[in-house]
Structure formats: structure tokens, C-alpha cells
Amino acid sequence: MAPTPPIEQLADRVERLILRHEELQRTNTLLAEELAAVTRERDTLRSRLNAARARVDALIERLPVEDPAGDLGP
């Protein structure tokens, strides 16, 4: 078996690098899509948290104020 000429070795390596580059591009696209989805989910959860916090604050405002003796009023 004759040794592979350097140009063929280089061509094989270039082909492998091209395939790897394409694979990394696909992976990058999938990761970017996943990041966008997770970012949307985070924003939705933040919005829900803020709404819940506002509801809790409104409920706290409606609670009667106790005097220092612990009585609720007259």
C-alpha cells in the first residue's frame, strides 16, 4: 500500500473540518433557540412573580392594624 500523498491528507482534514464546522453551526443554532425559549420563560415567570407580589401587597394593605396592646379596636 502506497503512502497517502500530503495533498490528499490535507483534503481529508479540510473535509473533516468543514463537517465539524457545519455541526457546530447547527448546535449553535439549537442553543440560540433554546436560550430564546428560556429567556421568554424567565420573563413570563418574572411577570407572574410581580403580579403575585402586587396581590400580596394589596392583601397586606387590607389587613387591620393592631394597636400595641393587641386589641383590634373599640
PyMOL Python script that loads the backbone (N, CA, C, O; Angstrom):
from pymol import cmd

cmd.read_pdbstr("""\
ATOM      1  N   MET A   1       0.842  -1.170   0.000  1.00  0.00           N
ATOM      2  CA  MET A   1       0.000   0.000   0.000  1.00  0.00           C
ATOM      3  C   MET A   1       0.890   1.238   0.000  1.00  0.00           C
ATOM      4  O   MET A   1       1.793   1.360   0.828  1.00  0.00           O
ATOM      5  N   ALA A   2       0.638   2.140  -0.916  1.00  0.00           N
ATOM      6  CA  ALA A   2       1.445   3.358  -1.043  1.00  0.00           C
ATOM      7  C   ALA A   2       0.978   4.387  -0.028  1.00  0.00           C
ATOM      8  O   ALA A   2      -0.213   4.462   0.276  1.00  0.00           O
ATOM      9  N   PRO A   3       1.900   5.179   0.497  1.00  0.00           N
ATOM     10  CA  PRO A   3       1.503   6.216   1.451  1.00  0.00           C
ATOM     11  C   PRO A   3       0.619   7.263   0.783  1.00  0.00           C
ATOM     12  O   PRO A   3       0.747   7.545  -0.409  1.00  0.00           O
ATOM     13  N   THR A   4      -0.285   7.833   1.588  1.00  0.00           N
ATOM     14  CA  THR A   4      -1.207   8.851   1.074  1.00  0.00           C
ATOM     15  C   THR A   4      -0.438  10.149   0.848  1.00  0.00           C
ATOM     16  O   THR A   4       0.281  10.622   1.729  1.00  0.00           O
ATOM     17  N   PRO A   5      -0.601  10.716  -0.346  1.00  0.00           N
ATOM     18  CA  PRO A   5       0.091  11.984  -0.620  1.00  0.00           C
ATOM     19  C   PRO A   5      -0.383  13.080   0.344  1.00  0.00           C
ATOM     20  O   PRO A   5      -1.536  13.083   0.773  1.00  0.00           O
ATOM     21  N   PRO A   6       0.507  13.994   0.673  1.00  0.00           N
ATOM     22  CA  PRO A   6       0.155  15.073   1.621  1.00  0.00           C
ATOM     23  C   PRO A   6      -1.068  15.883   1.190  1.00  0.00           C
ATOM     24  O   PRO A   6      -1.846  16.328   2.034  1.00  0.00           O
ATOM     25  N   ILE A   7      -1.239  16.074  -0.106  1.00  0.00           N
ATOM     26  CA  ILE A   7      -2.385  16.871  -0.565  1.00  0.00           C
ATOM     27  C   ILE A   7      -3.692  16.154  -0.252  1.00  0.00           C
ATOM     28  O   ILE A   7      -4.686  16.800   0.081  1.00  0.00           O
ATOM     29  N   GLU A   8      -3.703  14.825  -0.356  1.00  0.00           N
ATOM     30  CA  GLU A   8      -4.911  14.063  -0.028  1.00  0.00           C
ATOM     31  C   GLU A   8      -5.169  14.084   1.477  1.00  0.00           C
ATOM     32  O   GLU A   8      -6.316  14.168   1.916  1.00  0.00           O
ATOM     33  N   GLN A   9      -4.104  14.007   2.256  1.00  0.00           N
ATOM     34  CA  GLN A   9      -4.256  14.103   3.705  1.00  0.00           C
ATOM     35  C   GLN A   9      -4.851  15.457   4.083  1.00  0.00           C
ATOM     36  O   GLN A   9      -5.737  15.554   4.932  1.00  0.00           O
ATOM     37  N   LEU A  10      -4.344  16.485   3.436  1.00  0.00           N
ATOM     38  CA  LEU A  10      -4.847  17.834   3.701  1.00  0.00           C
ATOM     39  C   LEU A  10      -6.312  17.960   3.274  1.00  0.00           C
ATOM     40  O   LEU A  10      -7.124  18.557   3.981  1.00  0.00           O
ATOM     41  N   ALA A  11      -6.636  17.397   2.125  1.00  0.00           N
ATOM     42  CA  ALA A  11      -8.021  17.446   1.644  1.00  0.00           C
ATOM     43  C   ALA A  11      -8.955  16.711   2.600  1.00  0.00           C
ATOM     44  O   ALA A  11     -10.060  17.181   2.873  1.00  0.00           O
ATOM     45  N   ASP A  12      -8.519  15.561   3.108  1.00  0.00           N
ATOM     46  CA  ASP A  12      -9.334  14.815   4.078  1.00  0.00           C
ATOM     47  C   ASP A  12      -9.543  15.631   5.349  1.00  0.00           C
ATOM     48  O   ASP A  12     -10.644  15.692   5.897  1.00  0.00           O
ATOM     49  N   ARG A  13      -8.486  16.241   5.793  1.00  0.00           N
ATOM     50  CA  ARG A  13      -8.595  17.043   7.027  1.00  0.00           C
ATOM     51  C   ARG A  13      -9.522  18.245   6.828  1.00  0.00           C
ATOM     52  O   ARG A  13     -10.311  18.581   7.712  1.00  0.00           O
ATOM     53  N   VAL A  14      -9.421  18.884   5.671  1.00  0.00           N
ATOM     54  CA  VAL A  14     -10.293  20.020   5.367  1.00  0.00           C
ATOM     55  C   VAL A  14     -11.751  19.560   5.342  1.00  0.00           C
ATOM     56  O   VAL A  14     -12.628  20.250   5.863  1.00  0.00           O
ATOM     57  N   GLU A  15     -12.010  18.417   4.748  1.00  0.00           N
ATOM     58  CA  GLU A  15     -13.374  17.882   4.708  1.00  0.00           C
ATOM     59  C   GLU A  15     -13.908  17.633   6.128  1.00  0.00           C
ATOM     60  O   GLU A  15     -15.051  17.973   6.434  1.00  0.00           O
ATOM     61  N   ARG A  16     -13.080  17.045   6.978  1.00  0.00           N
ATOM     62  CA  ARG A  16     -13.499  16.804   8.360  1.00  0.00           C
ATOM     63  C   ARG A  16     -13.765  18.117   9.088  1.00  0.00           C
ATOM     64  O   ARG A  16     -14.725  18.232   9.850  1.00  0.00           O
ATOM     65  N   LEU A  17     -12.908  19.102   8.847  1.00  0.00           N
ATOM     66  CA  LEU A  17     -13.105  20.412   9.482  1.00  0.00           C
ATOM     67  C   LEU A  17     -14.387  21.082   9.001  1.00  0.00           C
ATOM     68  O   LEU A  17     -15.085  21.722   9.788  1.00  0.00           O
ATOM     69  N   ILE A  18     -14.698  20.942   7.732  1.00  0.00           N
ATOM     70  CA  ILE A  18     -15.944  21.511   7.189  1.00  0.00           C
ATOM     71  C   ILE A  18     -17.145  20.841   7.838  1.00  0.00           C
ATOM     72  O   ILE A  18     -18.098  21.514   8.231  1.00  0.00           O
ATOM     73  N   LEU A  19     -17.104  19.506   7.953  1.00  0.00           N
ATOM     74  CA  LEU A  19     -18.211  18.797   8.592  1.00  0.00           C
ATOM     75  C   LEU A  19     -18.362  19.220  10.053  1.00  0.00           C
ATOM     76  O   LEU A  19     -19.475  19.422  10.538  1.00  0.00           O
ATOM     77  N   ARG A  20     -17.248  19.349  10.736  1.00  0.00           N
ATOM     78  CA  ARG A  20     -17.295  19.778  12.148  1.00  0.00           C
ATOM     79  C   ARG A  20     -17.846  21.189  12.265  1.00  0.00           C
ATOM     80  O   ARG A  20     -18.626  21.481  13.171  1.00  0.00           O
ATOM     81  N   HIS A  21     -17.447  22.059  11.357  1.00  0.00           N
ATOM     82  CA  HIS A  21     -17.946  23.436  11.367  1.00  0.00           C
ATOM     83  C   HIS A  21     -19.460  23.461  11.171  1.00  0.00           C
ATOM     84  O   HIS A  21     -20.166  24.186  11.873  1.00  0.00           O
ATOM     85  N   GLU A  22     -19.958  22.675  10.222  1.00  0.00           N
ATOM     86  CA  GLU A  22     -21.404  22.610   9.980  1.00  0.00           C
ATOM     87  C   GLU A  22     -22.135  22.076  11.208  1.00  0.00           C
ATOM     88  O   GLU A  22     -23.203  22.569  11.570  1.00  0.00           O
ATOM     89  N   GLU A  23     -21.550  21.068  11.839  1.00  0.00           N
ATOM     90  CA  GLU A  23     -22.152  20.503  13.050  1.00  0.00           C
ATOM     91  C   GLU A  23     -22.207  21.553  14.158  1.00  0.00           C
ATOM     92  O   GLU A  23     -23.213  21.672  14.857  1.00  0.00           O
ATOM     93  N   LEU A  24     -21.135  22.306  14.314  1.00  0.00           N
ATOM     94  CA  LEU A  24     -21.108  23.349  15.346  1.00  0.00           C
ATOM     95  C   LEU A  24     -22.094  24.470  15.034  1.00  0.00           C
ATOM     96  O   LEU A  24     -22.691  25.043  15.945  1.00  0.00           O
ATOM     97  N   GLN A  25     -22.265  24.781  13.767  1.00  0.00           N
ATOM     98  CA  GLN A  25     -23.258  25.793  13.392  1.00  0.00           C
ATOM     99  C   GLN A  25     -24.667  25.329  13.762  1.00  0.00           C
ATOM    100  O   GLN A  25     -25.458  26.111  14.289  1.00  0.00           O
ATOM    101  N   ARG A  26     -24.986  24.056  13.488  1.00  0.00           N
ATOM    102  CA  ARG A  26     -26.309  23.527  13.845  1.00  0.00           C
ATOM    103  C   ARG A  26     -26.497  23.548  15.359  1.00  0.00           C
ATOM    104  O   ARG A  26     -27.558  23.927  15.855  1.00  0.00           O
ATOM    105  N   THR A  27     -25.458  23.137  16.090  1.00  0.00           N
ATOM    106  CA  THR A  27     -25.530  23.143  17.549  1.00  0.00           C
ATOM    107  C   THR A  27     -25.736  24.563  18.065  1.00  0.00           C
ATOM    108  O   THR A  27     -26.541  24.792  18.967  1.00  0.00           O
ATOM    109  N   ASN A  28     -25.014  25.499  17.497  1.00  0.00           N
ATOM    110  CA  ASN A  28     -25.141  26.896  17.911  1.00  0.00           C
ATOM    111  C   ASN A  28     -26.556  27.424  17.662  1.00  0.00           C
ATOM    112  O   ASN A  28     -27.111  28.139  18.495  1.00  0.00           O
ATOM    113  N   THR A  29     -27.126  27.074  16.530  1.00  0.00           N
ATOM    114  CA  THR A  29     -28.492  27.498  16.220  1.00  0.00           C
ATOM    115  C   THR A  29     -29.476  26.916  17.228  1.00  0.00           C
ATOM    116  O   THR A  29     -30.364  27.616  17.713  1.00  0.00           O
ATOM    117  N   LEU A  30     -29.315  25.630  17.540  1.00  0.00           N
ATOM    118  CA  LEU A  30     -30.209  24.999  18.523  1.00  0.00           C
ATOM    119  C   LEU A  30     -30.049  25.643  19.902  1.00  0.00           C
ATOM    120  O   LEU A  30     -31.037  25.875  20.599  1.00  0.00           O
ATOM    121  N   LEU A  31     -28.824  25.928  20.289  1.00  0.00           N
ATOM    122  CA  LEU A  31     -28.597  26.562  21.589  1.00  0.00           C
ATOM    123  C   LEU A  31     -29.174  27.978  21.628  1.00  0.00           C
ATOM    124  O   LEU A  31     -29.712  28.398  22.653  1.00  0.00           O
ATOM    125  N   ALA A  32     -29.067  28.706  20.533  1.00  0.00           N
ATOM    126  CA  ALA A  32     -29.641  30.055  20.479  1.00  0.00           C
ATOM    127  C   ALA A  32     -31.163  29.988  20.613  1.00  0.00           C
ATOM    128  O   ALA A  32     -31.767  30.817  21.293  1.00  0.00           O
ATOM    129  N   GLU A  33     -31.779  28.998  19.960  1.00  0.00           N
ATOM    130  CA  GLU A  33     -33.231  28.832  20.070  1.00  0.00           C
ATOM    131  C   GLU A  33     -33.618  28.464  21.502  1.00  0.00           C
ATOM    132  O   GLU A  33     -34.605  28.971  22.036  1.00  0.00           O
ATOM    133  N   GLU A  34     -32.840  27.584  22.111  1.00  0.00           N
ATOM    134  CA  GLU A  34     -33.120  27.184  23.493  1.00  0.00           C
ATOM    135  C   GLU A  34     -32.961  28.370  24.444  1.00  0.00           C
ATOM    136  O   GLU A  34     -33.763  28.552  25.360  1.00  0.00           O
ATOM    137  N   LEU A  35     -31.934  29.162  24.222  1.00  0.00           N
ATOM    138  CA  LEU A  35     -31.721  30.347  25.052  1.00  0.00           C
ATOM    139  C   LEU A  35     -32.899  31.315  24.922  1.00  0.00           C
ATOM    140  O   LEU A  35     -33.362  31.869  25.919  1.00  0.00           O
ATOM    141  N   ALA A  36     -33.377  31.517  23.702  1.00  0.00           N
ATOM    142  CA  ALA A  36     -34.518  32.402  23.491  1.00  0.00           C
ATOM    143  C   ALA A  36     -35.757  31.877  24.220  1.00  0.00           C
ATOM    144  O   ALA A  36     -36.496  32.654  24.825  1.00  0.00           O
ATOM    145  N   ALA A  37     -35.984  30.574  24.166  1.00  0.00           N
ATOM    146  CA  ALA A  37     -37.142  29.979  24.840  1.00  0.00           C
ATOM    147  C   ALA A  37     -37.021  30.136  26.355  1.00  0.00           C
ATOM    148  O   ALA A  37     -37.996  30.476  27.026  1.00  0.00           O
ATOM    149  N   VAL A  38     -35.832  29.889  26.889  1.00  0.00           N
ATOM    150  CA  VAL A  38     -35.626  30.008  28.332  1.00  0.00           C
ATOM    151  C   VAL A  38     -35.751  31.468  28.764  1.00  0.00           C
ATOM    152  O   VAL A  38     -36.271  31.749  29.844  1.00  0.00           O
ATOM    153  N   THR A  39     -35.287  32.382  27.947  1.00  0.00           N
ATOM    154  CA  THR A  39     -35.411  33.809  28.258  1.00  0.00           C
ATOM    155  C   THR A  39     -36.882  34.219  28.291  1.00  0.00           C
ATOM    156  O   THR A  39     -37.304  34.966  29.174  1.00  0.00           O
ATOM    157  N   ARG A  40     -37.660  33.727  27.324  1.00  0.00           N
ATOM    158  CA  ARG A  40     -39.099  34.027  27.329  1.00  0.00           C
ATOM    159  C   ARG A  40     -39.761  33.455  28.577  1.00  0.00           C
ATOM    160  O   ARG A  40     -40.584  34.117  29.210  1.00  0.00           O
ATOM    161  N   GLU A  41     -39.400  32.230  28.925  1.00  0.00           N
ATOM    162  CA  GLU A  41     -39.972  31.607  30.124  1.00  0.00           C
ATOM    163  C   GLU A  41     -39.600  32.407  31.371  1.00  0.00           C
ATOM    164  O   GLU A  41     -40.446  32.631  32.236  1.00  0.00           O
ATOM    165  N   ARG A  42     -38.349  32.838  31.470  1.00  0.00           N
ATOM    166  CA  ARG A  42     -37.908  33.644  32.611  1.00  0.00           C
ATOM    167  C   ARG A  42     -38.711  34.944  32.693  1.00  0.00           C
ATOM    168  O   ARG A  42     -39.149  35.343  33.772  1.00  0.00           O
ATOM    169  N   ASP A  43     -38.899  35.593  31.555  1.00  0.00           N
ATOM    170  CA  ASP A  43     -39.648  36.842  31.552  1.00  0.00           C
ATOM    171  C   ASP A  43     -41.095  36.622  31.979  1.00  0.00           C
ATOM    172  O   ASP A  43     -41.664  37.443  32.699  1.00  0.00           O
ATOM    173  N   THR A  44     -41.693  35.511  31.535  1.00  0.00           N
ATOM    174  CA  THR A  44     -43.057  35.180  31.941  1.00  0.00           C
ATOM    175  C   THR A  44     -43.126  34.930  33.443  1.00  0.00           C
ATOM    176  O   THR A  44     -44.036  35.410  34.119  1.00  0.00           O
ATOM    177  N   LEU A  45     -42.162  34.180  33.957  1.00  0.00           N
ATOM    178  CA  LEU A  45     -42.149  33.900  35.396  1.00  0.00           C
ATOM    179  C   LEU A  45     -41.927  35.169  36.214  1.00  0.00           C
ATOM    180  O   LEU A  45     -42.530  35.335  37.274  1.00  0.00           O
ATOM    181  N   ARG A  46     -41.073  36.057  35.735  1.00  0.00           N
ATOM    182  CA  ARG A  46     -40.879  37.340  36.426  1.00  0.00           C
ATOM    183  C   ARG A  46     -42.170  38.142  36.463  1.00  0.00           C
ATOM    184  O   ARG A  46     -42.519  38.738  37.482  1.00  0.00           O
ATOM    185  N   SER A  47     -42.864  38.148  35.348  1.00  0.00           N
ATOM    186  CA  SER A  47     -44.128  38.876  35.273  1.00  0.00           C
ATOM    187  C   SER A  47     -45.144  38.288  36.247  1.00  0.00           C
ATOM    188  O   SER A  47     -45.836  39.021  36.954  1.00  0.00           O
ATOM    189  N   ARG A  48     -45.228  36.963  36.278  1.00  0.00           N
ATOM    190  CA  ARG A  48     -46.157  36.315  37.211  1.00  0.00           C
ATOM    191  C   ARG A  48     -45.762  36.590  38.656  1.00  0.00           C
ATOM    192  O   ARG A  48     -46.629  36.806  39.503  1.00  0.00           O
ATOM    193  N   LEU A  49     -44.467  36.583  38.949  1.00  0.00           N
ATOM    194  CA  LEU A  49     -43.988  36.879  40.287  1.00  0.00           C
ATOM    195  C   LEU A  49     -44.360  38.300  40.692  1.00  0.00           C
ATOM    196  O   LEU A  49     -44.818  38.532  41.811  1.00  0.00           O
ATOM    197  N   ASN A  50     -44.163  39.246  39.784  1.00  0.00           N
ATOM    198  CA  ASN A  50     -44.514  40.636  40.092  1.00  0.00           C
ATOM    199  C   ASN A  50     -46.017  40.797  40.326  1.00  0.00           C
ATOM    200  O   ASN A  50     -46.433  41.544  41.211  1.00  0.00           O
ATOM    201  N   ALA A  51     -46.824  40.101  39.538  1.00  0.00           N
ATOM    202  CA  ALA A  51     -48.273  40.168  39.726  1.00  0.00           C
ATOM    203  C   ALA A  51     -48.659  39.566  41.080  1.00  0.00           C
ATOM    204  O   ALA A  51     -49.489  40.123  41.798  1.00  0.00           O
ATOM    205  N   ALA A  52     -48.058  38.438  41.419  1.00  0.00           N
ATOM    206  CA  ALA A  52     -48.359  37.803  42.708  1.00  0.00           C
ATOM    207  C   ALA A  52     -47.903  38.702  43.855  1.00  0.00           C
ATOM    208  O   ALA A  52     -48.603  38.834  44.859  1.00  0.00           O
ATOM    209  N   ARG A  53     -46.739  39.317  43.709  1.00  0.00           N
ATOM    210  CA  ARG A  53     -46.238  40.219  44.738  1.00  0.00           C
ATOM    211  C   ARG A  53     -47.194  41.413  44.927  1.00  0.00           C
ATOM    212  O   ARG A  53     -47.444  41.848  46.052  1.00  0.00           O
ATOM    213  N   ALA A  54     -47.709  41.919  43.833  1.00  0.00           N
ATOM    214  CA  ALA A  54     -48.651  43.039  43.915  1.00  0.00           C
ATOM    215  C   ALA A  54     -49.940  42.606  44.629  1.00  0.00           C
ATOM    216  O   ALA A  54     -50.495  43.362  45.426  1.00  0.00           O
ATOM    217  N   ARG A  55     -50.410  41.390  44.341  1.00  0.00           N
ATOM    218  CA  ARG A  55     -51.613  40.899  45.011  1.00  0.00           C
ATOM    219  C   ARG A  55     -51.375  40.724  46.512  1.00  0.00           C
ATOM    220  O   ARG A  55     -52.230  41.074  47.326  1.00  0.00           O
ATOM    221  N   VAL A  56     -50.220  40.184  46.870  1.00  0.00           N
ATOM    222  CA  VAL A  56     -49.894  40.009  48.295  1.00  0.00           C
ATOM    223  C   VAL A  56     -49.803  41.371  48.979  1.00  0.00           C
ATOM    224  O   VAL A  56     -50.324  41.553  50.079  1.00  0.00           O
ATOM    225  N   ASP A  57     -49.139  42.328  48.326  1.00  0.00           N
ATOM    226  CA  ASP A  57     -49.039  43.670  48.905  1.00  0.00           C
ATOM    227  C   ASP A  57     -50.429  44.286  49.105  1.00  0.00           C
ATOM    228  O   ASP A  57     -50.680  44.931  50.123  1.00  0.00           O
ATOM    229  N   ALA A  58     -51.324  44.089  48.144  1.00  0.00           N
ATOM    230  CA  ALA A  58     -52.685  44.615  48.268  1.00  0.00           C
ATOM    231  C   ALA A  58     -53.411  43.953  49.433  1.00  0.00           C
ATOM    232  O   ALA A  58     -54.135  44.620  50.172  1.00  0.00           O
ATOM    233  N   LEU A  59     -53.225  42.659  49.601  1.00  0.00           N
ATOM    234  CA  LEU A  59     -53.858  41.964  50.726  1.00  0.00           C
ATOM    235  C   LEU A  59     -53.290  42.449  52.059  1.00  0.00           C
ATOM    236  O   LEU A  59     -54.038  42.618  53.023  1.00  0.00           O
ATOM    237  N   ILE A  60     -52.003  42.669  52.122  1.00  0.00           N
ATOM    238  CA  ILE A  60     -51.381  43.168  53.354  1.00  0.00           C
ATOM    239  C   ILE A  60     -51.938  44.539  53.708  1.00  0.00           C
ATOM    240  O   ILE A  60     -52.176  44.833  54.880  1.00  0.00           O
ATOM    241  N   GLU A  61     -52.148  45.377  52.700  1.00  0.00           N
ATOM    242  CA  GLU A  61     -52.703  46.707  52.941  1.00  0.00           C
ATOM    243  C   GLU A  61     -54.117  46.628  53.525  1.00  0.00           C
ATOM    244  O   GLU A  61     -54.531  47.527  54.256  1.00  0.00           O
ATOM    245  N   ARG A  62     -54.850  45.580  53.216  1.00  0.00           N
ATOM    246  CA  ARG A  62     -56.220  45.438  53.702  1.00  0.00           C
ATOM    247  C   ARG A  62     -56.288  44.874  55.119  1.00  0.00           C
ATOM    248  O   ARG A  62     -57.350  44.910  55.740  1.00  0.00           O
ATOM    249  N   LEU A  63     -55.184  44.356  55.637  1.00  0.00           N
ATOM    250  CA  LEU A  63     -55.193  43.798  56.988  1.00  0.00           C
ATOM    251  C   LEU A  63     -55.404  44.910  58.014  1.00  0.00           C
ATOM    252  O   LEU A  63     -54.894  46.019  57.863  1.00  0.00           O
ATOM    253  N   PRO A  64     -56.165  44.591  59.057  1.00  0.00           N
ATOM    254  CA  PRO A  64     -56.363  45.607  60.094  1.00  0.00           C
ATOM    255  C   PRO A  64     -55.053  45.839  60.855  1.00  0.00           C
ATOM    256  O   PRO A  64     -54.236  44.931  61.014  1.00  0.00           O
ATOM    257  N   VAL A  65     -54.880  47.066  61.314  1.00  0.00           N
ATOM    258  CA  VAL A  65     -53.683  47.426  62.078  1.00  0.00           C
ATOM    259  C   VAL A  65     -53.966  47.165  63.558  1.00  0.00           C
ATOM    260  O   VAL A  65     -54.978  47.618  64.092  1.00  0.00           O
ATOM    261  N   GLU A  66     -53.075  46.439  64.211  1.00  0.00           N
ATOM    262  CA  GLU A  66     -53.245  46.157  65.645  1.00  0.00           C
ATOM    263  C   GLU A  66     -52.591  47.266  66.440  1.00  0.00           C
ATOM    264  O   GLU A  66     -51.561  47.814  66.046  1.00  0.00           O
ATOM    265  N   ASP A  67     -53.224  47.596  67.600  1.00  0.00           N
ATOM    266  CA  ASP A  67     -52.569  48.567  68.488  1.00  0.00           C
ATOM    267  C   ASP A  67     -51.569  47.816  69.354  1.00  0.00           C
ATOM    268  O   ASP A  67     -51.603  46.587  69.396  1.00  0.00           O
ATOM    269  N   PRO A  68     -50.688  48.514  70.041  1.00  0.00           N
ATOM    270  CA  PRO A  68     -49.651  47.839  70.833  1.00  0.00           C
ATOM    271  C   PRO A  68     -50.202  46.875  71.878  1.00  0.00           C
ATOM    272  O   PRO A  68     -49.512  45.924  72.245  1.00  0.00           O
ATOM    273  N   ALA A  69     -51.411  47.088  72.366  1.00  0.00           N
ATOM    274  CA  ALA A  69     -51.986  46.205  73.390  1.00  0.00           C
ATOM    275  C   ALA A  69     -52.520  44.921  72.778  1.00  0.00           C
ATOM    276  O   ALA A  69     -52.889  43.997  73.504  1.00  0.00           O
ATOM    277  N   GLY A  70     -52.567  44.849  71.459  1.00  0.00           N
ATOM    278  CA  GLY A  70     -53.056  43.636  70.801  1.00  0.00           C
ATOM    279  C   GLY A  70     -54.545  43.696  70.516  1.00  0.00           C
ATOM    280  O   GLY A  70     -55.098  42.739  69.974  1.00  0.00           O
ATOM    281  N   ASP A  71     -55.223  44.806  70.868  1.00  0.00           N
ATOM    282  CA  ASP A  71     -56.643  44.926  70.580  1.00  0.00           C
ATOM    283  C   ASP A  71     -56.840  45.301  69.115  1.00  0.00           C
ATOM    284  O   ASP A  71     -55.984  45.939  68.502  1.00  0.00           O
ATOM    285  N   LEU A  72     -57.983  44.894  68.567  1.00  0.00           N
ATOM    286  CA  LEU A  72     -58.279  45.223  67.191  1.00  0.00           C
ATOM    287  C   LEU A  72     -59.119  46.487  67.063  1.00  0.00           C
ATOM    288  O   LEU A  72     -59.340  46.967  65.951  1.00  0.00           O
ATOM    289  N   GLY A  73     -59.568  47.008  68.125  1.00  0.00           N
ATOM    290  CA  GLY A  73     -60.359  48.228  68.033  1.00  0.00           C
ATOM    291  C   GLY A  73     -61.402  48.317  69.119  1.00  0.00           C
ATOM    292  O   GLY A  73     -61.392  47.524  70.061  1.00  0.00           O
ATOM    293  N   PRO A  74     -62.307  49.277  68.998  1.00  0.00           N
ATOM    294  CA  PRO A  74     -63.323  49.504  70.052  1.00  0.00           C
ATOM    295  C   PRO A  74     -64.308  48.404  70.191  1.00  0.00           C
ATOM    296  O   PRO A  74     -65.202  48.478  71.034  1.00  0.00           O
TER     297      PRO A  74
END
""", "prot")
cmd.dss("prot")
cmd.show_as("cartoon", "prot")
cmd.util.cbc("prot")
cmd.orient("prot")
